[in-house]
Amino acid sequence: MSAGTLTRKGASARIDDEAVSDAYIYLLGRLTVTRQQQLDFQEGFRWNELLHRKPGGVDWPNPNLDVAYSEAWVAVDENSYLLVTVPKVSGRYYTVQFLNGWGETLANINERLFPAQPSGEFAVCLKGSRVDIPAGARRVDLPVKYSRVLMRVELGANWDEAVAIQRQFTFRGVGTPALPTIPRTPIFDLEKLPGVEAFDAARVALEGEADINPGMEKVRAQVAAVAEAIQDPAERERIDKVIRERALPDFGKGGTMIGHGTIRNNWVRPKVCGAYEDDWLARSCVNFGGIWANILDEVVYFKGRMDSTGEPIRSANSYTLTFPKDELPARYANYFWSVIAVDSKHMRVLPNPLNRFLLNNQSRLEYGKDGSLTLYFSAEQPEGAPEGNWLPTPKGQDYTLTFRFYGPRGGVADGTYYPPSLKRT
């Protein structure tokens, strides 16, 4: 998608439908973050304090239930920094991810990026600041003063051990940074996105939160133009109609390909994730469907909405996903893999009597005589299906699948591999 243009109608400038759609989708990427920020601080978040969640204890779209999450909002400036203490972690994935107010990943602290000394103290600083940090601490620079943290510790086979490790990570603010005002923007239901009122919040949403990616000047100018245009009641009514009839369908179409992703075997792989370059469409889609996504060097996500025939996944049907012996998912992940089913409206896991919400490398999987692996998705356990290979998908809740590869390698890392097609049985 590209930013539209202003067209002349009589003596006044009129914003064309494409420009309205582009401006709306671009702005929505920011509003999903400010929405979550407000919800976080309403819950009780405090700046530079790390909140440890219980396994499964998060409420946002497409959660990763393989990990224990910890969260924070971080403030640093020219005279302050954040001291992060990382415990020794062996044989278990972890990362401390920093994101800006657009959902762009700024930094990760983990073994991949600090292989020589992955534990100990890290001083998270504003780039260019001249602060005195402790001897031995590794400095991590951020290009912004305010950021969001999502920390992940792999649960693995021993959840109690994972939680014990999680709670050894600590944050300590050093200095007294100036704190921002939390933007007051619409707190909308993900099933009912805002209309023209989104542009009432445009100034407060964009003010003071620079877009770190180049090439955004034109679409940001379109946002400002729409925000000004809606001061006229007639134009406000027209733009609201354009949002309902053009922008929201455009956003839905963009979501099917996660922006400008690629598709094979009816699995969609995003072109960009976590760091979006100039693809603001992908950023808005990811922020909406799975906020706080990390970069592709850390994890690759595949989205499945259709079976092998191209038909949408329906909860009334049963499906299988079969991996040949030489193409098992573990081959493509340095750390772990998982597949999760989420409902098609709110992207939340599907409640079921077993309280089983995903399949992964820790499931009690059974392999075929030929070494293949078949996973099952259905409301009832299929005849002959090992229970550990079955993910319950209750009827009445149509869903999509998300496949994750943490520590991608081989064909997943270079983009040549896609999971096999989902077969309807």
Secondary structure, DSSP 8 states (H G I E B T S, - for coil): -----EEEETTEEEE-HHHHHHHHHHHHHHHHHHHHHHHHHHHT--TT--EE--TT---SSS--TTEEEEEEEEE-BTTBEEEEEE----SS-EEEEEE-TTS-EEEEESTTT-SSS-SEEEEEEETT------TT-EEEEESSSEEEEEEEEE--S-HHHHHHHHTT-EEEEES-------------BTTB---GGGGGGHHHHHTT----STT-HHHHHHHHHHHHHTTSHHHHHHHHHHIIIIIHHHHHHHHHTTTT-EEETTEEE-S--SS-TT-HHHHHHHHHHHSS---TTTEEEEEE-B-TTS-B--TTS-EEEEE-GGG-GGGGEEEEEEEEEEETTT--B---TT---EEETTS-----TTS-EEEEEESS--TT--GGGEEE--TT--EEEEEEEEEE-HHHHHT-------EE-
